[in-house]
Amino acid sequence: MVVYIDVLLFENFVVNLFLLLLTFKLLRFSYKKRIYLSAILGSIYTLALFLEWPLGTSFIAKILVAVLMIIIAIEKRKISNILKCVGCFFILSFTLCGVCFSFALMQNKYGIMQKFEMNNYSIKYILISIMILYIVIVRAYEYLRGRIIVKSLIYDIEISVNKNIFYIKGFLDTGNDLREPVTNLPCIIVEDGYLNEVQLPEKEYFNISYSTIGDSGKIKGFKGEKIRIKSQDEDWRTVDAIICSCTNKLSKENDFNALLSIGII
């Protein structure tokens, strides 16, 4: 029997990715983009079958590889979550093996007193196609759902200051409740490139302390003369807020250039 290494690696990559996605979906655990790296690791491990290395193909080695694949892909690396994922991954693997072997029995003749030889297994390509279709649908669904959620939280912002009017896109950050302590006004964080034309006396600026995971400090802000916001389903309305600038890029896809505090709403 001729085995093509590239075909073998690709087929096992698809199967591993399919099983990993199904595992996380069934357990409702979030996973990282490194799930593809996990699938590649499992695919490369298949080559151990062609090596004369008993330890590499032992049951313990298979468990360790599965644990490593889960650790690489899972979002929250709790021991209980990892154990659940490994158990579910093996159950799905055994189930898939049983299904594949059943199809193999249907397509190949065999006798009770004869050894079983698998000479025909054309349905393999149908199964691989179904797995690829599932992977594409899952990834497309997650991408589109994320885009829909982001768009539903995007606001048009109009900022008037010193006879200048700025129009920007802002994202409603529901976990952000940053306020200026003296006025108790919520803050709108804007990329500093959009505020280069704003020149105000130093006394009109506020120093606002902030704290995030792994970072803390102070940022400067000023009160806009007139601020209006508008969502997809609402008309323009005027709000009071403090405008703060930041040097970081807020959206990799450039969907928005400002962050709205939950207090704005």
ROZAVO-137811 format. One line per 5 residues: number of its first residue (from 1); their letters; for each residue x negated, y, z negated of N, C-alpha, C, O. Coordinates in steps of 0.2 Angstrom, whole numbers. Layout:
residues N
NUM	a	X:Y:Z:X:Y:Z:X:Y:Z:X:Y:Z | ...
***
This chain:
residues 265
1	mvvyi	-4:-6:0:0:0:0:-4:6:0:-9:7:-4 | -3:11:5:-7:17:5:-4:22:1:2:24:2 | -8:26:-3:-5:31:-7:-9:37:-6:-15:38:-6 | -5:43:-4:-8:49:-2:-8:53:-9:-2:55:-11 | -14:55:-11:-14:59:-17:-10:65:-17:-7:67:-22
6	dvllf	-11:69:-11:-7:76:-11:0:75:-12:4:79:-15 | 3:69:-9:10:68:-9:12:66:-16:17:68:-19 | 8:62:-19:9:59:-26:9:65:-31:14:65:-35 | 4:69:-30:4:75:-35:10:80:-34:13:82:-39 | 12:81:-28:18:85:-27:24:82:-30:28:85:-33
11	enfvv	25:76:-28:31:72:-30:32:72:-38:37:73:-41 | 26:71:-41:26:71:-49:27:78:-52:30:79:-57 | 24:83:-48:25:90:-50:33:91:-50:35:94:-55 | 36:90:-45:43:91:-44:47:87:-50:51:90:-53 | 45:81:-51:49:77:-56:48:80:-63:52:80:-67
16	nlfll	41:82:-65:40:84:-71:43:91:-72:46:92:-78 | 43:95:-67:47:102:-68:54:101:-69:57:104:-73 | 57:96:-65:64:95:-66:66:92:-73:71:94:-76 | 62:88:-76:63:85:-82:62:90:-88:66:91:-93 | 57:95:-87:56:100:-92:61:105:-92:64:107:-97
21	lltfk	64:107:-86:69:112:-86:75:109:-89:79:112:-92 | 77:102:-87:83:99:-90:82:99:-97:87:99:-101 | 76:97:-100:75:97:-107:77:103:-111:81:103:-115 | 74:109:-108:75:115:-111:82:117:-111:85:121:-115 | 86:116:-105:92:118:-104:97:114:-109:102:117:-112
26	llrfs	96:107:-109:100:103:-114:100:105:-121:104:106:-125 | 93:107:-123:92:109:-130:93:117:-131:93:119:-137 | 94:120:-126:95:128:-126:89:131:-129:90:136:-133 | 83:129:-127:77:132:-130:75:136:-124:75:134:-118 | 72:142:-126:69:146:-121:62:144:-119:58:141:-123
31	ykkri	59:145:-113:53:143:-111:49:149:-107:52:153:-105 | 43:148:-107:39:153:-103:37:151:-96:39:145:-94 | 34:155:-92:33:154:-85:27:149:-85:26:146:-80 | 24:147:-90:19:142:-91:22:135:-90:18:130:-90 | 28:135:-89:31:128:-88:29:125:-81:28:119:-81
36	ylsai	27:129:-77:24:127:-70:17:124:-72:15:119:-69 | 13:127:-77:7:124:-79:8:117:-82:4:112:-81 | 13:116:-86:15:110:-89:16:105:-84:14:99:-84 | 20:107:-79:22:102:-74:15:100:-70:15:94:-68 | 11:104:-69:4:103:-65:0:98:-69:-3:93:-67
41	lgsiy	0:99:-76:-4:95:-81:-1:88:-80:-5:83:-80 | 6:87:-80:9:80:-80:7:77:-73:7:71:-73 | 7:81:-68:6:78:-61:-1:76:-61:-3:70:-58 | -6:80:-64:-13:77:-63:-14:71:-68:-18:67:-66 | -10:71:-73:-11:65:-78:-9:58:-74:-12:53:-76
46	tlalf	-5:59:-69:-3:53:-65:-9:49:-62:-9:43:-61 | -15:53:-61:-21:50:-58:-24:46:-62:-28:41:-60 | -22:46:-69:-25:41:-74:-23:34:-72:-27:29:-74 | -18:33:-68:-16:26:-67:-21:23:-62:-21:17:-62 | -24:27:-58:-29:24:-53:-36:23:-56:-41:21:-53
51	lewpl	-37:25:-62:-43:25:-66:-44:19:-70:-38:17:-73 | -49:16:-71:-50:10:-75:-51:12:-82:-57:12:-85 | -46:15:-85:-47:19:-92:-41:17:-96:-36:21:-96 | -41:11:-100:-35:9:-103:-33:14:-108:-27:15:-109 | -37:18:-112:-35:23:-117:-31:28:-113:-26:31:-116
56	gtsfi	-33:30:-107:-29:35:-104:-22:34:-102:-18:38:-101 | -21:27:-101:-14:25:-99:-10:22:-105:-5:19:-104 | -13:23:-111:-10:20:-117:-4:24:-118:-3:30:-116 | 1:21:-123:7:24:-125:5:30:-129:9:35:-128 | 0:30:-133:-2:36:-137:-4:42:-132:-2:47:-134
61	akilv	-8:40:-127:-10:45:-123:-4:49:-119:-4:55:-118 | 1:45:-117:7:47:-114:10:52:-119:13:57:-117 | 11:50:-125:14:55:-130:10:61:-131:13:66:-131 | 4:61:-131:0:67:-132:0:71:-126:1:77:-127 | 0:69:-120:1:73:-114:8:76:-114:9:82:-112
66	avlmi	13:72:-116:20:75:-116:20:81:-122:24:86:-120 | 17:80:-127:17:85:-133:14:91:-130:16:97:-131 | 8:90:-127:4:96:-124:8:100:-119:8:106:-119 | 12:96:-115:16:99:-109:21:104:-113:23:109:-110 | 24:101:-118:30:105:-121:27:111:-125:30:116:-125
71	iiaie	21:110:-128:18:116:-132:16:121:-127:17:127:-129 | 14:120:-121:12:125:-116:18:129:-114:18:135:-113 | 24:125:-113:30:128:-110:34:132:-115:38:137:-113 | 35:129:-121:40:131:-125:39:138:-128:33:140:-129 | 44:142:-129:44:149:-131:42:149:-139:37:152:-141
76	krkis	46:146:-143:45:146:-150:42:139:-152:45:134:-152 | 36:140:-154:32:134:-156:33:131:-163:28:131:-167 | 39:129:-164:40:126:-171:39:119:-170:41:116:-165 | 37:116:-176:36:108:-175:42:105:-174:43:100:-170 | 48:107:-177:54:104:-176:57:104:-169:59:100:-166
81	nilkc	56:110:-166:58:112:-159:53:107:-154:56:104:-149 | 47:107:-155:43:103:-151:44:95:-151:45:92:-146 | 46:93:-157:48:86:-158:54:84:-155:55:79:-151 | 59:89:-155:66:88:-152:65:88:-144:67:84:-141 | 60:92:-142:59:93:-134:56:86:-132:57:84:-127
86	vgcff	51:84:-136:47:78:-134:52:72:-134:52:68:-129 | 56:71:-139:61:66:-139:66:66:-133:67:61:-130 | 68:72:-132:73:73:-126:69:72:-119:72:69:-115 | 63:74:-119:59:73:-113:58:66:-111:59:64:-105 | 57:62:-116:56:55:-115:63:51:-114:63:47:-109
91	ilsft	68:53:-117:75:50:-115:77:51:-108:79:47:-105 | 76:58:-106:77:59:-99:73:56:-94:75:53:-89 | 66:55:-96:61:51:-92:64:44:-91:64:41:-85 | 65:41:-97:67:34:-96:74:33:-92:75:28:-88 | 78:38:-93:85:37:-89:84:38:-82:86:34:-78
96	lcgvc	79:43:-80:78:44:-73:74:38:-70:75:36:-65 | 70:35:-74:66:28:-72:71:23:-70:71:19:-66 | 76:22:-75:81:17:-74:86:18:-68:87:14:-64 | 87:25:-67:91:26:-61:87:25:-54:90:22:-50 | 81:27:-54:77:26:-48:76:18:-47:76:16:-41
101	fsfal	75:14:-53:74:7:-52:80:4:-49:80:-1:-45 | 86:6:-51:92:4:-49:93:5:-41:95:0:-38 | 91:10:-39:92:12:-32:87:7:-28:88:5:-23 | 81:6:-31:76:2:-28:78:-5:-27:77:-9:-22 | 82:-8:-32:85:-14:-32:90:-15:-27:91:-20:-23
106	mqnky	94:-10:-25:99:-10:-20:96:-10:-13:99:-13:-9 | 90:-7:-12:87:-6:-6:82:-12:-4:80:-12:2 | 80:-16:-9:76:-21:-8:78:-28:-10:81:-29:-15 | 78:-33:-6:80:-40:-7:75:-43:-12:69:-42:-11 | 78:-47:-16:74:-51:-21:78:-57:-24:84:-57:-23
111	gimqk	74:-62:-26:77:-68:-29:75:-69:-36:70:-66:-38 | 78:-73:-40:77:-74:-47:70:-77:-48:66:-75:-52 | 68:-82:-43:62:-85:-44:56:-82:-40:51:-85:-39 | 58:-76:-37:52:-73:-33:50:-66:-37:54:-63:-40 | 45:-64:-35:42:-57:-38:46:-52:-34:47:-53:-28
116	femnn	47:-46:-37:50:-41:-34:45:-36:-30:40:-34:-33 | 46:-35:-24:42:-31:-20:46:-25:-17:52:-26:-14 | 44:-19:-18:48:-13:-16:45:-11:-9:40:-7:-9 | 48:-13:-4:45:-11:3:49:-5:6:47:-2:11 | 55:-4:3:59:1:6:62:5:0:66:3:-4
121	ysiky	61:12:1:64:16:-5:65:23:-2:63:28:-4 | 69:23:4:70:29:7:75:34:3:74:40:4 | 78:32:-2:82:36:-6:78:41:-11:81:45:-14 | 72:39:-11:67:43:-15:67:50:-13:67:55:-17 | 67:51:-6:67:58:-4:74:62:-5:74:68:-6
126	ilisi	79:58:-5:85:61:-7:85:64:-15:87:69:-16 | 82:59:-19:82:61:-26:77:67:-27:78:72:-31 | 71:67:-23:67:73:-24:70:79:-21:69:84:-24 | 74:79:-16:77:84:-13:82:87:-18:83:93:-19 | 86:83:-22:91:85:-27:87:88:-33:90:93:-35
131	milyi	81:86:-35:78:89:-40:75:96:-38:76:101:-42 | 73:96:-32:70:103:-29:76:108:-29:75:114:-31 | 82:105:-27:88:110:-26:90:112:-33:92:118:-34 | 90:108:-38:91:110:-45:87:115:-48:89:120:-51 | 80:114:-46:75:119:-49:76:125:-46:76:131:-49
136	vivra	77:126:-39:79:132:-36:85:135:-38:85:142:-39 | 90:132:-39:96:135:-42:96:137:-49:98:143:-50 | 92:134:-53:91:136:-60:87:142:-60:89:147:-64 | 81:142:-56:77:148:-56:81:154:-53:80:160:-56 | 84:153:-48:88:159:-45:94:161:-49:95:167:-50
141	yeylr	97:157:-53:102:159:-57:99:163:-63:102:168:-65 | 94:161:-66:91:165:-71:88:171:-69:89:176:-73 | 86:172:-63:83:178:-60:89:183:-59:89:189:-61 | 94:181:-56:100:185:-54:104:187:-61:106:193:-61 | 104:182:-66:107:184:-72:103:190:-75:106:194:-78
146	griiv	97:189:-75:93:194:-78:93:201:-75:94:206:-78 | 94:201:-68:95:207:-65:101:210:-66:102:216:-67 | 106:206:-67:113:209:-68:113:212:-75:116:217:-76 | 110:209:-80:110:211:-87:106:218:-87:108:223:-90 | 100:218:-83:97:224:-83:101:230:-80:101:236:-83
151	ksliy	104:229:-75:108:234:-71:114:236:-75:115:242:-75 | 117:232:-79:122:234:-83:120:239:-89:124:242:-92 | 113:239:-91:111:243:-96:107:249:-93:104:253:-97 | 107:250:-87:104:256:-84:108:262:-84:114:262:-82 | 106:268:-86:109:274:-86:105:279:-82:99:279:-81
156	dieis	109:283:-78:107:289:-75:106:295:-80:110:296:-84 | 100:298:-80:99:303:-85:97:310:-82:93:310:-77 | 100:315:-84:99:322:-82:96:326:-87:100:327:-92 | 90:328:-87:87:332:-92:86:339:-90:82:340:-85 | 88:344:-93:87:351:-92:83:354:-97:84:354:-103
161	vnkni	77:358:-95:73:361:-99:69:366:-96:66:365:-90 | 68:372:-98:65:378:-95:67:379:-88:62:380:-83 | 73:378:-86:76:379:-80:74:374:-75:75:374:-69 | 71:369:-77:69:363:-73:74:357:-75:76:356:-80 | 76:353:-70:81:348:-70:77:341:-68:75:341:-62
166	fyikg	77:336:-72:74:330:-71:79:325:-70:84:324:-75 | 79:321:-65:84:315:-64:80:308:-65:75:307:-61 | 81:304:-70:77:298:-70:82:292:-72:88:294:-74 | 80:286:-72:84:280:-74:81:278:-81:75:278:-82 | 86:277:-85:85:275:-92:88:268:-93:93:266:-91
171	fldtg	84:264:-97:87:257:-99:89:258:-107:85:260:-111 | 95:256:-108:97:256:-115:94:250:-119:96:244:-118 | 89:252:-123:86:247:-127:90:246:-134:89:250:-138 | 94:240:-134:98:239:-140:94:238:-146:97:238:-152 | 88:236:-146:84:235:-152:80:241:-154:76:241:-159
176	ndlre	81:247:-151:78:253:-152:82:258:-155:87:260:-152 | 81:260:-162:85:265:-165:80:270:-168:81:273:-173 | 75:272:-163:71:278:-165:74:284:-166:78:286:-161 | 73:288:-171:76:295:-172:71:299:-175:66:298:-178 | 72:306:-174:68:311:-176:71:312:-183:77:314:-184
181	pvtnl	67:312:-189:69:311:-196:73:318:-198:77:318:-202 | 70:324:-196:73:330:-198:80:331:-195:85:333:-199 | 81:331:-188:87:332:-185:92:326:-185:98:326:-184 | 88:320:-186:92:314:-186:95:312:-179:99:308:-178 | 92:315:-174:94:314:-167:90:308:-164:84:307:-165
186	pciiv	94:304:-160:90:298:-157:85:301:-152:86:306:-149 | 81:296:-150:75:298:-145:76:295:-138:79:289:-138 | 74:298:-133:74:295:-127:66:295:-125:63:301:-124 | 63:289:-124:56:289:-122:56:289:-114:59:285:-111 | 52:294:-112:51:294:-104:44:294:-103:39:296:-106
191	edgyl	42:291:-97:36:290:-94:33:297:-93:36:302:-90 | 27:299:-96:24:305:-96:23:309:-89:23:315:-88 | 23:305:-84:22:307:-77:28:311:-75:28:315:-70 | 34:310:-78:40:314:-76:41:320:-80:46:324:-79 | 36:322:-85:37:327:-89:31:332:-88:30:336:-93
196	nevql	27:331:-83:21:335:-82:23:343:-82:18:347:-84 | 28:344:-79:30:351:-78:33:355:-84:34:361:-84 | 34:351:-90:37:354:-96:31:357:-100:27:353:-102 | 31:363:-101:26:367:-105:30:371:-110:33:376:-109 | 29:369:-117:33:372:-122:28:374:-127:23:371:-128
201	pekey	30:379:-131:26:381:-137:25:375:-142:29:371:-142 | 19:375:-145:18:369:-149:23:369:-155:24:363:-157 | 26:374:-157:31:374:-163:37:371:-161:41:369:-165 | 38:370:-155:45:367:-152:44:359:-152:49:356:-150 | 38:357:-153:37:349:-153:39:346:-160:37:349:-165
206	fnisy	41:340:-160:42:336:-166:37:330:-166:35:328:-160 | 34:329:-172:30:323:-172:34:317:-175:37:318:-181 | 35:312:-172:39:307:-174:35:300:-175:32:298:-170 | 36:297:-181:33:291:-182:37:285:-179:43:285:-179 | 33:280:-177:36:274:-174:33:268:-176:27:268:-178
211	stigd	36:263:-176:33:256:-178:36:251:-174:42:250:-173 | 32:247:-170:34:241:-167:30:235:-169:25:236:-173 | 31:229:-166:27:223:-168:20:224:-165:19:224:-159 | 15:224:-170:8:225:-168:6:232:-166:0:233:-164 | 10:237:-167:8:244:-166:12:249:-170:18:248:-172
216	sgkik	9:254:-171:12:260:-175:9:266:-174:3:266:-172 | 12:272:-175:9:278:-174:14:284:-173:19:284:-176 | 12:289:-170:16:295:-169:16:297:-162:11:297:-158 | 22:300:-160:23:302:-153:26:309:-154:30:311:-158 | 25:313:-149:28:320:-148:34:320:-145:35:316:-140
221	gfkge	39:325:-147:45:325:-143:48:332:-144:46:336:-148 | 52:334:-139:56:340:-139:63:339:-138:65:334:-135 | 67:344:-140:74:344:-139:76:347:-132:74:353:-131 | 79:343:-128:81:346:-122:87:351:-122:91:350:-127 | 87:356:-118:92:361:-118:99:358:-116:104:359:-119
226	kirik	99:353:-111:105:350:-110:103:343:-107:99:342:-102 | 106:338:-110:105:331:-108:111:327:-106:116:328:-110 | 112:325:-100:118:321:-98:116:314:-96:111:313:-93 | 120:309:-98:119:302:-96:125:300:-92:131:302:-93 | 124:294:-88:130:292:-85:128:284:-83:123:283:-81
231	sqded	133:280:-85:132:273:-83:136:271:-77:139:275:-74 | 136:265:-75:139:263:-69:147:264:-70:150:265:-65 | 150:263:-75:157:263:-76:159:269:-80:165:270:-81 | 155:274:-81:157:280:-84:155:286:-80:151:286:-76 | 158:292:-82:156:298:-79:151:302:-83:149:299:-89
236	wrtvd	148:307:-81:143:311:-84:146:313:-91:151:316:-91 | 142:313:-96:143:315:-103:137:318:-106:131:316:-105 | 138:323:-110:132:327:-113:131:324:-120:135:322:-124 | 124:323:-121:122:320:-127:116:324:-130:113:328:-127 | 115:324:-137:110:327:-140:104:322:-142:106:317:-144
241	aiics	98:324:-140:93:319:-141:86:322:-141:86:328:-138 | 81:319:-143:74:321:-143:71:317:-137:71:311:-137 | 67:321:-133:64:318:-127:56:317:-129:53:322:-131 | 54:311:-129:47:309:-130:44:306:-124:47:303:-120 | 38:307:-124:34:305:-118:29:299:-120:27:299:-126
246	ctnkl	28:294:-116:24:289:-117:19:288:-111:21:289:-105 | 13:285:-112:9:284:-106:10:277:-103:7:276:-98 | 14:273:-106:14:266:-104:19:266:-98:24:270:-98 | 19:261:-93:24:259:-88:29:255:-91:28:250:-94 | 35:258:-91:41:254:-95:44:249:-91:47:244:-94
251	skend	43:249:-84:46:243:-80:42:241:-75:40:245:-71 | 40:235:-75:35:232:-69:38:233:-63:35:234:-58 | 45:232:-62:49:232:-56:51:239:-54:54:240:-49 | 49:244:-59:51:251:-58:59:252:-58:61:256:-54 | 62:248:-61:70:248:-62:72:255:-66:77:258:-65
256	fnall	67:256:-71:69:262:-75:63:265:-77:57:262:-77 | 63:272:-79:57:275:-81:58:279:-88:54:283:-91 | 63:276:-92:65:279:-99:68:274:-103:71:269:-100 | 68:274:-109:71:270:-114:76:274:-118:74:279:-121 | 82:272:-118:87:275:-122:88:272:-129:88:266:-129
261	sigii	88:276:-134:89:273:-141:96:271:-141:101:274:-138 | 98:266:-145:105:264:-146:109:269:-149:115:269:-148 | 106:274:-153:110:279:-156:113:284:-151:117:288:-152 | 110:284:-144:113:288:-139:120:286:-138:124:290:-136 | 121:280:-138:128:277:-136:133:278:-142:139:276:-142
***
